């Protein structure tokens, strides 16, 4: 924040029309004041670090007994917003990837018909329960699945989470107490992108678990991006047009890699492990749906019908219907969902996909139907 304020101060103080490049530091007495502020905040931070180190054993004991819904939600939201920074800085609030059920970690799959549910941005595994309904628990009751819930840092690049999930899922399935006869994955919002990414990297690595994958269900997944993130990127560009507002663009850059991946629904990484288009304006490379599984797309719309203006303009409030169904203006980028494996719920918001009765009935029906192997998909 000190850097941002000083950069604005420096640019405002420059002589108008001088043609000089934007400044980031002030001079003279003003510069000395900002340097003093940095020293003071550095001393305070150092003092807090030293005090916290001495209190760490007590903090650990309190944290072990104070975990609750409010704390879980706060930590999940923090990871979604700045999770990549938490990892880079070694912050203990960074969430590690885990397979969980009934509030505990599952070191191995339980076997049989296994269902994995992958949450969305700024969420955690416990938030599949909404208004008394949990898709995983309901599918266990109605179809005999053994549900497991993935917990992960949603602020990391989708590709980073996808690679880790692919690797961990291979080990988790292989260590099952009884053989996994069938695997189904349900991804909500960003979680659907992570699941697609995991399938891609698993096939690339030659893992065996995709052979057991029968169903891959996407609930409100922004396959071709979300307008809000593209709007945020546009604001960053607009702020950069003026040297007076350019420092404020740094605030926009604080959003996580996971959020920037939502601009175009990016699921791949380059050879350096970073998303190719997380900070660019070009769309990412097309990645097809896995052919070994029956893929299902379930979308929501705030409109009352397909002809409703709200359906065309807002989708479910976060994800457009076309993006959730994998449709794209370029035919080559359209995901090949079978016509009978697509469904749109009208009069629903994004979060309603987690507990709406019609959504669950559709989900249950799709998973109860015989799987279809897709051929010739793009």
C-alpha positions in Angstrom: 0.0 0.0 0.0 2.9 2.3 0.7 4.3 1.7 -2.7 0.9 2.4 -4.3 0.4 5.7 -2.4 4.0 6.9 -3.1 3.7 6.1 -6.8 0.4 8.1 -7.0 2.0 11.0 -5.0 5.1 11.0 -7.4 3.0 11.1 -10.5 0.7 13.8 -9.3 3.7 15.9 -8.2 5.3 15.7 -11.7 5.2 18.7 -13.9 2.3 18.3 -16.4 3.3 17.7 -20.0 6.9 16.9 -19.1 6.8 13.7 -21.2 8.7 11.9 -18.5 7.8 8.2 -17.8 5.6 7.5 -14.8 7.5 7.6 -11.5 7.3 5.1 -8.7 9.3 7.0 -6.0 9.3 10.5 -4.6 12.4 12.6 -3.9 13.8 14.9 -1.2 12.0 15.2 2.1 8.9 13.4 0.7 11.0 10.4 -0.3 12.6 10.4 3.2 9.1 10.2 4.7 8.1 7.2 2.6 11.4 5.4 3.4 10.8 6.1 7.1 7.3 4.6 6.8 8.8 1.4 5.2 11.4 1.1 8.0 8.7 1.5 10.7 6.4 -1.0 9.1 9.4 -3.4 8.7 10.3 -3.1 12.4 6.7 -3.7 13.4 6.5 -6.7 11.1 9.7 -8.1 12.5 8.5 -7.6 16.1 5.2 -9.4 15.3 7.1 -12.3 13.8 9.3 -12.7 16.8 6.3 -12.5 19.2 4.3 -14.9 17.1 7.2 -17.4 17.0 7.2 -17.5 20.8 3.5 -18.0 21.0 3.4 -20.6 18.2 2.9 -23.6 20.5 -0.1 -21.9 22.1 -1.5 -20.8 18.8 -1.2 -24.4 17.5 -3.2 -25.8 20.5 -5.9 -23.2 20.1 -6.2 -23.7 16.3 -6.5 -27.5 16.9 -9.6 -27.0 19.0 -11.2 -23.9 17.4 -11.8 -25.1 13.9 -15.4 -24.4 12.9 -17.6 -23.4 9.9 -16.8 -19.7 10.2 -13.0 -20.2 10.3 -13.2 -22.8 7.5 -15.1 -20.5 5.3 -12.7 -17.6 6.0 -9.5 -19.6 5.3 -11.1 -21.0 2.1 -12.0 -17.5 0.9 -8.5 -16.2 1.7 -7.0 -19.1 -0.3 -9.2 -18.3 -3.2 -8.2 -14.6 -3.2 -4.4 -14.9 -2.5 -3.7 -18.6 -2.2 -0.8 -18.5 -4.6 0.9 -15.8 -2.5 0.2 -17.9 0.7 2.1 -20.8 -0.9 5.0 -18.6 -2.2 5.5 -17.0 1.2 5.3 -20.3 3.2 2.2 -19.1 5.0 0.6 -21.9 7.2 -2.9 -20.7 6.1 -2.2 -22.2 2.6 -4.6 -25.1 2.3 -3.0 -28.5 1.3 -4.8 -30.8 -1.1 -6.7 -33.5 0.7 -9.4 -36.2 0.0 -11.9 -35.9 2.8 -15.2 -37.4 4.2 -17.1 -36.8 7.4 -14.7 -34.0 8.3 -11.6 -36.1 8.2 -8.9 -36.9 5.7 -9.1 -40.1 3.7 -5.7 -41.5 3.0 -7.1 -44.0 0.5 -10.3 -44.5 -1.4 -12.9 -46.8 0.2 -13.5 -48.6 -3.1 -16.5 -49.7 -5.0 -18.5 -47.0 -6.7 -16.5 -43.9 -5.8 -17.7 -40.3 -6.1 -15.3 -37.4 -5.9 -16.8 -33.9 -5.5 -14.5 -30.9 -6.3 -15.6 -27.5 -4.8 -15.3 -24.1 -6.5 -13.4 -20.9 -6.0 -13.0 -19.5 -2.4 -14.9 -22.6 -1.1 -14.0 -25.7 0.9 -15.3 -29.3 1.0 -17.8 -28.7 3.8 -19.7 -26.2 1.6 -21.2 -28.9 -0.5 -23.8 -29.0 2.3 -26.2 -26.1 1.6 -29.7 -25.7 3.1 -29.6 -29.2 4.4 -28.7 -30.8 1.1 -25.4 -32.4 0.0 -25.2 -33.9 -3.5 -22.6 -36.4 -2.3 -24.7 -37.7 0.7 -27.8 -37.8 -1.5 -26.1 -39.8 -4.3 -24.7 -42.2 -1.6 -28.2 -42.8 -0.4 -29.9 -43.1 -3.8 -27.2 -44.7 -6.0 -24.9 -46.3 -3.6 -21.8 -44.2 -4.2 -19.1 -43.7 -1.6 -18.5 -40.0 -1.7 -15.2 -38.2 -1.0 -14.7 -34.5 -1.1 -11.6 -32.7 -2.4 -10.2 -29.8 -0.4 -7.6 -27.7 -2.2 -6.2 -24.2 -2.5 -8.4 -22.6 -5.2 -6.1 -19.6 -5.5 -3.4 -21.7 -7.3 -3.4 -22.0 -11.1 -6.0 -24.5 -12.3 -3.2 -26.4 -14.1 -1.2 -26.6 -10.8 -4.2 -28.1 -9.0 -5.0 -30.3 -12.0 -1.5 -31.8 -12.1 -1.5 -32.4 -8.3 -5.0 -33.9 -8.4 -4.0 -36.2 -11.2 -1.0 -37.5 -9.3 -2.7 -37.8 -5.9 -5.8 -39.5 -7.4 -3.6 -42.2 -8.9 -2.1 -43.0 -5.5 -5.4 -42.6 -3.7 -7.3 -45.0 -6.0 -4.4 -47.5 -6.0 -4.3 -47.6 -2.2 -8.1 -48.3 -1.9 -9.2 -50.8 0.8 -11.2 -52.6 -1.9 -10.9 -52.0 -5.6 -12.5 -48.9 -7.1 -14.9 -50.4 -9.6 -16.3 -47.1 -10.9 -15.2 -43.5 -10.5 -17.4 -40.4 -11.0 -16.3 -36.8 -10.5 -18.6 -33.8 -9.9 -17.0 -30.4 -10.2 -18.7 -27.2 -9.2 -17.7 -24.0 -11.0 -13.8 -23.7 -10.9 -13.8 -27.3 -9.6 -14.9 -28.5 -13.0 -11.9 -26.8 -14.6 -9.6 -28.5 -12.1 -11.2 -31.9 -12.9 -10.8 -31.3 -16.7 -7.2 -30.3 -16.1 -6.6 -33.4 -14.0 -8.0 -35.7 -16.7 -5.7 -34.1 -19.3 -2.5 -34.4 -17.2 -3.4 -38.0 -16.1 -3.7 -39.1 -19.7 -0.5 -37.3 -20.5 1.3 -39.1 -17.6 -0.3 -42.5 -18.4 -2.1 -42.8 -15.1 -4.6 -45.7 -14.7 -7.4 -44.0 -12.8 -9.0 -42.4 -16.0 -9.8 -46.0 -17.1 -12.1 -46.2 -14.1 -13.7 -42.8 -14.7 -17.3 -43.4 -15.9 -18.9 -39.9 -15.4 -17.5 -36.4 -15.3 -20.2 -33.9 -14.3 -19.8 -30.1 -14.5 -22.0 -27.9 -12.4 -21.9 -24.3 -13.6 -18.3 -24.6 -14.8 -17.0 -21.6 -16.8 -15.4 -23.7 -19.6 -14.9 -20.6 -21.7 -14.5 -18.1 -18.9 -16.5 -15.7 -16.7 -17.3 -12.1 -17.7 -16.5 -10.8 -14.2 -12.8 -11.7 -14.4 -12.6 -10.4 -18.0 -14.2 -7.2 -16.7 -11.6 -7.0 -13.9 -8.8 -7.4 -16.4 -10.3 -4.6 -18.5 -10.4 -2.3 -15.5 -6.7 -3.1 -14.9 -6.0 -2.0 -18.5 -8.1 1.1 -18.2 -6.3 2.1 -15.0 -3.0 1.7 -16.7 -3.9 4.3 -19.4 -3.2 7.2 -17.1 0.0 7.6 -15.1 -2.1 9.0 -12.2 -4.2 5.9 -11.9 -1.6 3.3 -13.0 -0.5 2.6 -9.5 -4.0 1.5 -8.6 -3.8 -1.3 -11.1 -1.4 -3.0 -8.6 -4.5 -3.6 -6.4 -6.1 -5.6 -9.2 -3.0 -7.6 -9.7 -3.4 -8.9 -6.1 -6.1 -11.4 -7.2 -4.9 -15.0 -7.3 -3.8 -17.1 -10.3 -7.0 -19.2 -9.8 -9.1 -16.1 -10.4 -7.2 -15.0 -13.4 -7.6 -18.5 -14.9 -11.4 -17.8 -14.9 -10.9 -15.1 -17.6 -11.0 -17.8 -20.4 -11.4 -21.0 -18.5 -7.7 -22.0 -18.8 -6.7 -25.5 -17.8 -3.2 -25.9 -19.2 0.3 -24.8 -18.1 3.4 -24.1 -20.0 6.8 -25.8 -19.5 7.5 -23.5 -16.5 4.4 -24.6 -14.7 2.6 -21.3 -15.1 -0.7 -20.7 -16.9 -0.1 -19.6 -20.5 -2.7 -16.9 -20.6 -3.3 -16.0 -16.9 -2.2 -12.5 -17.5 -2.7 -12.2 -21.3 -5.7 -11.2 -23.4 -5.6 -14.3 -25.8 -7.8 -17.3 -25.2 -6.0 -20.5 -24.1 -5.3 -23.6 -26.1 -8.4 -25.8 -26.6 -8.6 -29.0 -24.4 -11.2 -31.6 -25.4 -13.3 -33.5 -23.0 -12.0 -37.0 -22.0 -13.3 -39.6 -24.4 -13.2 -42.4 -21.8 -16.0 -40.9 -19.7 -19.6 -39.7 -20.1 -19.4 -36.0 -19.7 -22.4 -34.0 -18.4 -22.9 -30.2 -18.3 -25.5 -28.7 -16.0 -26.0 -24.9 -16.1 -28.2 -22.4 -14.3 -29.9 -19.2 -15.5 -31.5 -16.4 -13.7 -33.9 -16.0 -16.6 -37.2 -17.8 -16.7 -36.6 -19.2 -20.2 -34.0 -19.3 -23.0 -35.7 -16.3 -24.6 -35.4 -14.2 -21.4 -33.0 -11.3 -21.5 -31.6 -12.3 -18.1 -30.7 -15.7 -19.6 -28.7 -14.1 -22.4 -27.1 -11.3 -20.4 -26.4 -12.8 -16.9 -26.6 -16.5 -17.0 -26.6 -17.7 -13.4 -25.1 -14.4 -12.3 -21.5 -15.5 -12.6 -21.2 -18.0 -15.5 -23.0 -17.6 -18.8 -25.1 -20.5 -20.0 -23.0 -20.9 -23.1 -19.8 -21.1 -21.1 -21.3 -23.6 -18.7 -22.4 -25.8 -21.7 -19.1 -25.5 -23.4 -20.4 -23.6 -26.4 -18.2 -21.2 -28.3 -18.5 -18.9 -31.3 -15.6 -20.9 -32.8 -16.9 -24.4 -33.6 -13.5 -25.9 -33.0 -13.5 -24.7 -29.4 -17.0 -26.0 -28.6 -16.9 -28.9 -26.1 -18.6 -32.0 -27.4 -21.3 -32.6 -24.8 -24.0 -35.0 -26.1 -27.4 -33.2 -26.5 -29.0 -35.5 -23.9 -26.1 -34.8 -21.4 -26.8 -31.0 -21.2 -29.4 -29.4 -18.9 -30.3 -25.8 -18.0 -32.1 -24.9 -14.8 -34.1 -21.6 -15.1 -34.8 -19.2 -12.4 -31.6 -20.3 -10.5 -28.4 -18.6 -9.4 -24.9 -20.0 -9.4 -25.1 -21.3 -5.8 -28.5 -22.8 -6.3 -26.7 -25.5 -8.3 -25.6 -26.9 -5.0 -29.0 -27.6 -3.5 -31.9 -27.1 -6.0 -34.2 -30.1 -6.1 -34.5 -30.1 -9.9 -30.7 -29.9 -10.3 -30.2 -32.9 -8.0 -32.9 -34.9 -9.8 -31.1 -34.2 -13.1 -27.7 -35.1 -11.6 -29.1 -38.3 -10.1 -30.7 -39.2 -13.4 -27.5 -38.6 -15.4 -25.5 -40.8 -13.1 -28.1 -43.5 -13.0 -28.2 -43.8 -16.8 -25.8 -46.2 -18.5 -22.6 -44.5 -19.4 -21.9 -43.5 -23.0 -18.5 -43.6 -24.5 -18.1 -40.6 -26.8 -16.5 -41.0 -30.1 -15.0 -38.4 -32.5 -15.2 -35.6 -29.9 -13.3 -32.4 -30.6 
